[in-house]
Amino acid sequence: MQGSAIQKSHETNHVHHDHRLFGLVLFLIAESSIFLGLFSAFLVYKTVMPIWPPTGTPELELLLPGINTIILISSSFVMHKGQAAIKKNDVSGLKLWFGITALMGFIFLAGQMYEYFHLEMGLTTNLFASCFYVLTGFHGLHVSFGLLLILAVLWRSSKEGHYTSESHFGVEAAEIYWHFVDVVWIVLFVLVYLL
C-alpha cells in the first residue's frame, strides 16, 4: 500500500514537472517572438536605410562587448556544472556554481552599464542609437530576470532538502532560461556589433 502511494506521488510530480516545463517553453517561445520582431526591425532598417549606421554615429567599441560575450557564454557552462552537481545530490556544488554564474551575470550587466555611460550617443541620437539601446536594454532586462531566478535558486537551496537529484525543476528552469539569454545575446552581438 505504501509503495503504491509513493509511486503515485512520484507520477504526480513527473506530470507536474512536465506542465511546468511546457509552460516555460511556451514563455520562451513568446519571448523569442519579441526578440525576433526587434531583430527583424533592425535588419529592415539596415537594409532600407541608405547609410547604416547613419552618418555621425560613433563607432561601437568591440573590446568590452567582446569580453562581455565571453563572460556570458562561459557562464552557461559554469551554470551547467551546478545542475550536474544537484543531479548528484551535491547541494554545495549547486550553490558554488550558481553563485559563480550570478557573479558573472552581474559583471556582464556592469560592463553593459559602463558601455552605456561611455557611449557618445543617446537613445534619441538617431535610429541606430534607438535600436541599439532597445535591443541591448531589453536583453539586459532579461539578464536581470535570469539573475533573479539564479538568486531564487540559491535562496531556496539553503533550505534543507529543497533540491535533490530527483526534485530540482527550479534549477533546470533557471538554466534553460539562462541558455536562452545567452543565445539571444550571441544573435544580438553579431547583428549589432559585427555586421
Summary of the structure (lengths in Angstrom):
residues: 195
radius of gyration: 20.2
end to end distance: 64.5
largest distance: 76.7
contacts: 568
relative contact order: 0.15
helix: 80%
strand: 0%
